[in-house]
Amino acid sequence: MGNAVNEKDITQLLEQFSKAGLGGVHIIPIYGVKGSEKEFIPFLSERWLAVFAHTVREGKRLGMGVDLTTGTGWPFGGPGVSTETAAKAWKVDNGKLTTVLTKQQVKRPAPGGQGLVIDYFSKSAIEQYVKRFDSTLAHLNEKPRAVYNDSYEVFGANWTANFLTEFKNRRGYDLNSQLTAFLDTNQTENSILVHQDYHQTLSELLHDGFTKGWADWAHTHRYQVRNQAHGSPGNLIDLYTKADIPETESFGSSRFPIPGLRVDENYEVDRFGTPNPLAMKFASSAANLAGKPLVSSETGTWLANHFQVSLSQVKPQVDELFTAGINHVFYHGIPYSPPAETWPGWLFYASTNYGPTSHFWPHLPLLNRYIERCQTRLQASKPDNDVLVYFPIHDLWATRAKSAGGIHQLEVHHVEQWLLPQPFGQLCEQLLQRGYSFDYVSDNLLKSLTVNKQSIRSTSGATYPVILVPRSTYLPEQSLRELERLARQGARIVFDGKLPEQAPGFQDHTARSAEVKRLGNTVRQLKSVTVSPDVFGTLNQLGVRVEPWAAEGLAFIRKRQTDTTQYFITNLNNRFRQNWITLSASGRVSRYNPLTNQTDWLPIRKGQSGKNEVFLQLEPGQSYFVNVSPGKAPDATSQKTVADRSTGKPIALQNPWRVQFLRGRPALTASKTIPSPASWTTLADSAGYFSGTARYSTTFDLPADKSGSQSYHLDLGDVREVAEVRLNGQPLGTAWCIPFRLSIPANRLKPTGNQLEVDVTNLSANYMRLYDRQNPGWKKFYDINIVDIRYKPFDATRWDALPSGLLGPVTLTPVSAASGQ
């Protein structure tokens, strides 16, 4: 913030981050803090470079990566961008297309970073832009791990100075000669074809100009490239492929029907959209086909309002990312805040603060350990998907664009506007729901595919039994020739319903469409090609693996590690609890719990179909790795099965509870006895402002017919927000995510006189209701300052008190080993 940093504070913060389990930081210089102007350091000045070098050195000392955006705020631009190299749009002047500036300025810039946005379609503009970093950053001995580009947010830019020349060279005709069709908004045939050519040209210029040009520059200096390609007016698969680390984005909350999961009612879905795994798969598909080991995501952006985000809300979003192929999570975010600054410190305008002033900072290591354990396994394994789904982008380009500049910007926020209405999106939704594992493939990547023993092989070595072509109208002749080439080599190719019959683009459209029909008739006759009215029946006949239990609301990703098939399975729904399921892989089956770092064998039995079935218990909100390794499954009587199957009804704890405030703001020392768990905000008016930790304690006896020598589940019910639990004076664990449940090992319970203590820490929202009234001057930031989840001026004084503490009900449930049958 304002680059108002110093070496001492950076070291202290990095040491805190490392101790909390963070693996690195990502530097984006942005607007500053009022009153700290004397501390501002101009971007890329000698002082700025010295502090940056210190940050990288300290990161190396602590084993942490340091990434850097090559700019301030976003998009790229700044003082070195002239009118010649700035973003441009087209206009009609005297019956001809000509160039105008968009005049877009860098958004949220840091001191020294203000200026026009760069022309992303111009290779020469990008080359000119990065010279600023050649003369500064490149001469440092300490270098970032990677350079970073935020999502494409260049609005209104739809042109570049030499667009007409590039268009004619690439498309074969003068765009001005078809100006009537270009300006036509009635979706006539010529208008559609000309706009396909226009979008194709923009896509290629973006790829060759910014995406490749920036990446080539970075690789010259041995930086990795992290690129958020989404939002671009181009084929996201190809753009992501040019990055070393493709990065998607999870903005807002996904509206999972997990019981007890809260969604901020003030979040405007129509305005901001919701995360969707089909959008995330553009990044992971590019990585899988091109052999990129890391796929990242900007995570938790505007998950809820400021001071209201809980760890239990973060985890399901991370689990969704994992099932979409993401294995390298970046939190959004941690604003730099001087350790000496009073609470709540310096805050970014976006809400989820993962930094030391956050209410969940003391417990953030729990989430970090969970993610680290998951990512360790996901990064060490290879993709194991079966279906390559062709992305028919020319059909999308045949529709009318609604975004700024009249171009299709393929962003992650509103997939319902551009992805889900297309047959491609609808087919992929069905594949996901039915339990198929798939990646996307572009026209360009079709050229790189080969065939080995009927398996389709990418340059990374990933193999796929089948290519699936969604129902589409337009298909480039070259892409159809590539499909023919693969089919003649034995690749199985399935067309949904019909073959496309038109070539995209205006030039020689009639002749080229005739060629598409001719090629289609040839392809249709090939033995390994199927034109199917029932895609899923055809996939079944071809023996394509499917995980039918996904239809019960379970999300998963399947991967391979040497000879083991690895599943990450998460229950982001409210339909599944426990059942026998059939995995497509066979062998010995173990379950790894990344929350507890424990591994157990799962029980197996023969199903009615003759296939092995595995018993899986997975409550809404839970997630596990399930690993299938070679070898005959052991007998149920001899294997060590997981003590996981609930038996009998839950036992309610009936005794009164004592509530005692321990530490927090404002200081409270009161205690009270209540008949059952309840929000502490109901105990006293002052408790409605308390942010901190309170202890709920009770005693209980086991029923006469129950034994303390068996295992139990302790279910805490509704927890606001994190519960540290002790049983009979000994730590039992910390419950921080849904379901708020801990396991009680055998022999930990006594027949009578068990003592249970639950220390619950809530959000900081309730205290902010008071603090914002007493100290409104904490909102002292330039630019957008602090806004709420609706992007309106932040005001917590009108908030109602949020429920806090242990709300229950608290129950015990006996569990026993689920044996095979």
N, C-alpha and C positions, 0 to 999 in steps of 0.2 A: 504494500500500500504506500504509493509515493516513493518507493525505494528507500524509505526512511529506516535503514537497517544499520547494524554495526556488528563487528566480528564477535564480540562477547555474547551478545544476545543470540546470534545465530548458533554459536556453539552450544549455548544452554538449551535452546529449543531443539536442535538436532539430537542432543543427548536425551532429552525427554521423549522425542519421537522414537528413537531407537529402543529405549527402555520399554516403551509401550508396544513394540512389535511392528512398527512401520518399517517397510523395506527401502523407502526412499522418498524424495520430495520432487516436486515439479514446480518450477519457478515461472510465474506469469506476473510481470510488473503491471500494476493497475493504478488507478487514481489514489490520491493521498488522503491524509487525515488533517482536518483543520486544527491549527495550533502547532503542527509539527513541520511547518514549511522549512525551517532552518535545517532540518534533518534530511530533506529531500535530496536524492542523488540523481542527477540527470542520467537517463538511460545510455549505456555504453560509454559513459565518461571514464576517465582513468580510475577514479575512485570507485565507480560502479564495478568495473572489471576486477579491481583488487578484492572487493567484498565477494564478488561471484567466485573468484578463484579460491578464496578462503572457504566458501561454502562447499565447493567440490572437494577440497583437501579434507575437510572435516567429515564429509560424507564417506570418503574412502577410508578414513580412520575408523569410522563406525560401521563400515560394511554396508553403507547405504548408497543407492544410486541417486544421481541428480540430473534431472531433465530440464530443458529450457525451451520456452517458446521463442521463436526467432521474430520477436516483435513485442509490442506492449498491447495490453487489451486484446481486441480481436475485431475484424480480420487483420491480416498483415497490411502494413502501411506505415506512414509516419513522415517525418520532416524531409526525408530524401526522395519522396515520391513527387514527381513533377506532373504537370498536366499531361505530358506525353506518356507517362507510365501509369497514370491513374485509371481506375475502373471506368468503363464506358458503356454507353447505351446507344441504340440506334434511334434515328428519327427520319421522317420523310421531309425532304426539302426540294422544292421544284420537281416533284415527281421522281426523285431518286433517294435511295437510302444513304444516310450520312451519319457522322459520329458526333455524339455529345458526351460531356462528362456527367457521371452520376452525382458527383460532388460528395459522395459518402465519405465521412470521416471515420478514423479509427474509433471504435467504441470502447469506453472505459480506459483510455490511455493513461500511462504513467507519465510523470514529468520527463520531457525530452522525447516522448513518443507520439506526440500529436501530429496529425497530418492526414492527407488523403489516403484512401484505401488503394492498394495496388491492383493493377489489371491482371487478374488471374489467367486470362486467356492469351497473354503475350509472353512468349519465352524470353524476348529481349528485356521486357520489363522486370521479369523475375531475376534475370542475370544482373541487371542494374541494381535491384533491391538488395541482393545478398552481398554485393560488394562492400556494403557498410559493415557487415560482419567479418568479411575477409580482412578488413583493415583494423579490426578491433579484437573480436572473439578468437579468430583463428590463430593469433599470435600468442595466446596464453598457453602455458605449459599444462594447466589444469583444464580439462575439457569435459563437457557434459556427456553423460551416457548416451542421451538421445536429444534430438531437437523435435519440437512439437508444433502441430497446427491444429487449432480448434476447428469445430465444425464450420462448414462453408456458410457464412452469413453475409455474403456480398449481395445486397438487395438492389434490384433494378439493373444490375450489370448484365447485359445480354449481347455484347458486341466488343470488338477490338478494332484498332485502327486499320489493320490489313485484312479484316474479315472478308470483304468481297473478293479479294485476290485468293485467299485461302479457300473460300467456298468454291470458286470456279475451278481451282486446281484439284480439289478433292471430289467435287460433285459433278463437274463437267459442264456446267452452264452458269450464266450470269444471273444472280439472284434478282437483280433489277428487272430482268426480262420477265419475271414472274411475280412482279410486285403486287398485282391485283390478287393473285392467289395467296401471297404471303400475308396481305392485310385482311383477307377474308376471314371472318369469324363464324361463318355458317357451316364449317366442317364439310365443305364440298370436297370432291375427290382430289382435285388439284391442290387445294389448300392443305389437305392432310399430307399429301406426298411432299410438298415443298417444306412443310414444317418438320417432317421427318428428316429431311436433308439439313435443315437449319439446326435442329437439335443434334444430329450426328456430327455436324461440323463443330458446334460448341463443345460437345463431349470430347472430340479429338483434340481440340485446341487446349482445353483444360488439362487433359492427360499429358499432352506433349509440352505445354507451357509450364504451368505451375507444378503439377504432380510429379512429373518426371524431372523437370528442371531443378526443382527444389531438392528432390531426393538425390539427384546426381551431385549437386553441390555439397550436400551433407556427407555423402559417401566419400567425396574427395578429401574431406577433413576427418573421416573415420567416425562420424556421428551416426548412430542409428536414427531412423525416422519413425516417429509416432504420428500418425495422421488420422484425423477424424474426417473422413471423406463425405459423410452424410450431409445432406443439404445441397449437394452439388448437382448441377444440371448435366449429369453424365452417368455412364454406367458404373454404379458403385463398386461392382465386383472388380472391374479393371483398375479403378482408382485405388481401392484398398490394396490390390495386389502389388502396387509399387512401393508400399510402405513395409519397413522391416517389422513394425508392430501396428497392424491395423487396429483402429480404436472406434468402438461404437459408443452409445450414450444411453443411460437410463435416467430419464427426466420425469419427475412426478412418481406416483404410486400406481401399481398395476391392478388394483381393485380385486385382489385375491379374496375368494369367499372363505378364508380361514377363520374359524370362530375366534373372536377376541381380537382380531387384527384391526387396528383403527386406521381409518383414512380421513385425512383432513377435509372436512365438509366444505371448506372455503376454496379448495383447489378447483380451478375452472377447467374442466376436462375439454369443453368445446374450444377453449382458447389455447390450451397448452398441450392437450393430448395425453396419452399414457404410454408407458413402455410396451414394446411388443417384441417377442423373440424372433418373429419373422424378419423384422428390421435388423436385429442384432446379427442374424445369420449371414448378412451380406459381408460383414467383416470376417466372421469365422470361416465362411466358405472360401473366401479369397485366401485366407491363411492356410486352410487345409489343402487346397489345390496347388498353392505355390510353395508350400513347405515352410511357412513362417511358424516358429515354435511358440511365439507369444501373441495373444490376442487380448486387447485391453478394452476397458470401458470407463468412461466418466460415470461415476456411480453415486446415486443418492441425491441428485440435484433437485431441489425443491420437493423433498419427500414429504415434508409438512412445514408448517410455519416456523419461524425462528423460535428457539427455546422449547419446541414441542416435539422434536424428533427423538424417537426411542430406538435403542438397539434392536428391539423386537420388530420394528418396522424395517430396519435395514436388512436383516438376514434374508427374508423371503425375496427381496429384490436381488440380492447377491446370488441366491440359489437359482433364480430364473436366468441370470446371466450365465451361470455355469452350465445349465442345460442347453443354452444357445451356443455353447462353444467358447465362451470367454474364460480365460485362465490367468488374467493379470489385471486385478482390480485397482483402479485409481479412485480414491475418495474425492468427492466434490463438496467441501474442500476444507483446507486449513489456512485461514488468512494469517500472515505474519502479524504477531502481536507482541510488543515488548513485554518480557516477564514482569517488569515493574508496573505495568499498566493496571489500573484498578478494574475489577470485574464490571462488565463482561468482556473487557478488552477491545481490540480492534476487530471489527466484523465485516465480512464480505456481504454484499447485498443478497446473495443467494443463501438459503436458510441453513442447510445442514453443516454445522460446525463440528469437525472432528478434532479440534485443537484442545489444548490444555484448559481453556476456560469453559469447555462444554460440560454440561451436567453428567454426561456419560463417560468423560475422560477416565475416571478411576477404573471403570469396567471395560474400556475399549480394548485392553489386551485380550479379553475373552473372545471378542469378535475377531480380532487380528489373528489369534491362534487358530480359530476355526477356519478362517480364509486361507491361512498359510498351509494348514494340513490339506485342505481341498486342492489348492493350487499346486502343491508339491506333486500330488498324484495326477492332476490333469495335465500339468506341463511335461511330466515324464512319460505320458502315454501318447499313442498315435490315434488319429481319427479312424473310426470303424463304421462309416456310413455306407449305405447300399445304393441309394438313388441319387443321380445327378439330375437336377431339375433345370432345364433350359430356361433362362430369363428372357422372354421376348420383349425387349425394351422398345422395339419399333411399334408394337401395339400400344404401349403407353404413350409414345410420342404421337400416335395417331389421335389421341384425345386432346381436348382443349385444356391448356394449363391455366390454373387459377392464381399461381404465385406471382410475386412482383416481377415485372419485366416480361410477363407472358411466357415464361419458360418453366419446364418441369424441374423443380428442385426436390430431389429425392431425400426428404428429411425423415428423422426418426420419430417425430412428435405425432404426426397425423397420418399414419399408414392407412387409415380408413379413407383417406382422400385420394391416394394414388396407388397403393399396393393391393389392399383387400378388394376393391371393386373389380380388379382384373382377374380373369380366369386363372392366371398364374398364382395370385395370392389366395384365391379360394381353394385351389388344388393343394397348395402348401399347407393351408389350415387343416384340410382333411388328412393329409399325410401326418401332420403333427398329432392330431387328435386320435388317429388310428394306431399310432405307435411305430411309424417308419422313421428311419434315420436317413437324412438327406442333406445335400449341399446344393448350392446354386452354381450354374456354369454360364458364362457369357459367350457371345459370338467369338470374341477374340481367344478365349481359353479353349474353345473347341479345337482350335488348330494345334494345340499342344498335347492333346490326348493321344494315347496309343492303346493298342489292344494286346493283352497277354493272356492266352488260354481263356478267351472269351471275357475276361475281366477288363474293364476300361481303366486305364492307368494314367494318373496325372504326373507331371514332372516331379512332384514331391515323393512319388511312390505310393500315394493313396490309391486304392482300387475300388471300383464300383461295378456291380453286376449289370446295371441298367442305366440308360439315359431316358428320362421322361420329358416329353415335349408337351407342354400344356396346350389346350385349345387356343389357337391364335390365327390371325388373319395374314400377318406379314412375316416373311422369313427371308433373309438375304440369301441369294443364290450360293454364295461361298459357304455359308453355314450349312445349307442343305448338302452341298458337295462334301463337306467335312463329315456330316452324319452318314452319307453314303460310303465314304472311305472307311469309317469305323465299322459300319454294318458289314461291308464286304470282308473285313478282317474278323468278323464273328461277334462284334459287339451287339448286345441286345438293346434295341431302341423301341420305345413305346410312344406312339402318338395318341393323345387324348382325343378321341372322337373323329378327328379328320386331320388331313394334312393341310398346312397353309397353302394358299393358292395365289398369293400376290407377293411380289418383291416390293420392299419399301423404297421410297424415293421417286422423284419425278422423271429424271433423265431416262429415256428409252423404257419407260415403265411397262408399256404393253409387251414389248419384246422380252423384257426381263421377267415379267410375270409368266409369259408363255414358257420360258426356260424353267421357272419354278415348278410349273405344272408338269413339264416333261420330267424333270428330276424327281418330282414327287411320285409319278407313275413308276419310274425305275426303282426308287427306294421301296415303294410299297410291295414290290415283287420279291424283295430280298428275304431270305429265309429267317434272318434274325430280327426282322422288323415287324411290329404289330401295330395296326391301327385299330384301337380298341374302344368300343362303346362303354366298356366296364374296366376302367384302369385298375381298380383294386383287385378284381377277379383275375386280370392278366398278371399283375405282380405276384399274386398267390400261385398261379400256374407256373410262373418262372422261378418259383422257390425263393423269392426275395424275402429276407427275414422281416418279421414284424413282432413287436412286443404288444400283444393284445391287451395286457393289463393297463396300458396307457389310457385306454378308453374309460377306465375307472377314475380318471382325473389326475393320474400321476404323470409328472414330467420327468424326463431323463435325458442323459447323453450316454452313448455307448462308445467305448474306446478300447484300444488294444495296448497291452504292455507285454512284450515278448510273447509267451504262449498263453497269457491270461486275458480274458475278456473282462473289462472293467465297466461297471455301470455306476453313474451317479444318479440317484433317484430321489426326487423330492415331492412331497405332497403339498401342493399349493392350492388345494381344493378342499371340499368338504364332503367327499363321497366315499373315500376309502378309509378304513381303519386297520383291519387285518384280514388276511386271506391267503389261500394257496394260489400261487401264480406260476405261469409257465414262462421261462426265459427262453429266448431263441438259442442261447449258448447252453452247452451241457457240460457237466463235470462236477467237481467238488465246489461247493458254494460257501463263501464266507462273507460276513458283513463287517464293514469298518465304520465306526461311528466317529466322525471328525469332531464332534463336541466333546467326547470323553477320551478319544484316542485309544479306543478299545476295539479289538477284533474278536469275533466269535464265528463258529460254524453255524450255518442255517440248516434246519431240518429239511429233508427231502422225502418225497413219496412218489409212487407211481400214480399218475392220473388216469382217468378213464380213457384218454386218447392213447395211452401207452407211453406218453412222454413224462419225464420227471417234472414234478411240481415242487416249488420252494415255498415255505411258509414265511410270509413277510408281514410284520407289524409296522405300520407307518402312519402315525397320527397326523392330522392336518398341521402343517408347519414343520414337520420333521424331515430330515434328509439323511441318507446313508450312501456309502459306497457298497456295492455288491460285486464281489469278484468271483469269476468262474474260472477255475484252473483245471488242467487236464487230470485225468485219472477217474477211476470208478468212485462214485459217491459212496461213502462209508455207510454201514447200517446205522439206523437211528439209535439203536441201543449202544453202539460203540463210539459214536461221534460225540464230541463236546458241543452240544447244541446251545443256542442262546436262550437264557432264562427270560423269556420275552412275552409269553402269552398270558394275557390277563385271565384270571380265574375268579369267579365269584363277583359279587357286587361291591362297589366302592363303599368304604366305611367312613362315615362322616365323623369328624371330631366335634364333640358336643360341648365340651367345657368352655367356660368364658375365656376371653383373651385380654391380656393387659397390653396397652399401647403406651410406649414411653419414647419421647422425642430425644434423640441423641445429639446430633450435630447438624447445623445448617443455618440458613438465613430466612427470616430473622431468628435469633436464638430463642428456643422454647425449651422449657424444662418440665412441662406438665406431663402427667401420666393419667391414664383412665382405664377402667375395666369395662369391656363391652361384651355383649352376649355372643357375638359372632364377628368374623372379620368384616371390616367396613373401611371406607375411605376416611383418612384422618381429617379431611376437610370438614366432615360433619361433626367433629368433636368440639370445635370452638371456632369463633369467627377468625381469630388470629391464625389458626391453623390453615386457613384458606390461602395464606400468603407464604407458607413455609415451603422452602426448597431444601431438601437434605435427606437425612436418614432417620427413620423411626423403627423401634423394635416391637414386634408383635410376639407375645409369648403365651404358651398354654401348656397344659399337661393332658395326658390321655392314657387310657388303659386299652390293651387289646381285648377284643371280645373273647369270651371263654372258649369258643370253638376255633380260635385262630392261634397259630404258633408264631413265636418270635424267631424261630429257627429257619423260617423261609424268607424269601425276598419279597419286597413290596415296592410299589410305586407311590411316591408322595406327590400328589397333584395339588398345586397351590391355587388353582383356579385363575382368577384375574389378578395379575400383579401389575402395579403401576410404580416403578418400572423394572427394577432389578432387585432380586431377593437373595441375600446371603443367609444360608440355613445352617443351624447347629442342632444336633439331636443328642440329647443326654450329655451336653457339654462338649461334644466333638463335632468338627466341621463336617457337613454332609455335602456341600457344594453350593454353587451359585446358579440360580435360575434367571436367565436374561432374555430368553426367546420363547416363542410359543411352540409347543405347550410348555408351560412353566411347571416342569415335572422333573423330579430327581429320583434316582434309584436308591433304595435302602437295602444294603446287602444283608444276607442272612446273619442272624445273631446280633444285629445292632439294636433290636427292640426288646424291651422287657415286658413281661406279662402286665405289670402295673407300674404307674408312676413315671411314664416317659415324659421328658421335658423337651419341648420344641420351641426354638427361638428363631424368628425370621426378621432379619434386618433389611428393611426395604428403603431404597433410594428412589426418589421421584424425579420429575423433570424440573427445570428451572423456570418454567412458564409462570407458576403461581407467584414466585418471588418477583418476577419481572412485572407483574401487575402492580406491585407496590413501588418497585425501583423506578419504573418508567414515569411514575407520577412524581416521585421525590427528586429524581436526577435525570430530567429529560436531556441534559446536555451531553449525555454519552453518545447521542446520535450526531456525530461531528465529522462526517465523511463527505468528501467532495463527490461530484458526479451524481449518481443516483441515490447516494446516502444509504439509508436503510429503508427498505420497503417490505410490506407484508406479502403473503403468498398470492395476492391479487395485484401486486405491483403498485399498491397504494401506500402513502406515507404510513410508516409503522406506528401503531398506537396500541400498547398492551393494557392501557388503563381501563379499557372497556371489556376486557376478557372476563368470562366467568371462571371461577376456580375449577381446575381440572381434577378429577378424582385422583387420589394419591394413596399409596400404601398397599396393604394386602386386602383385596376385596373378596377373595375366596370364590366358591366354597373350597375348603381344604379337606381332602379325602385321602385315605389309604386304600390301595388295591393290591391284593395278593397276586403274585405272578409265579408262573412255573415254566419249566422248559417245554417248548413246543416240539414234541417228538414226531418223527415220521410215522406214516401209517401204511 
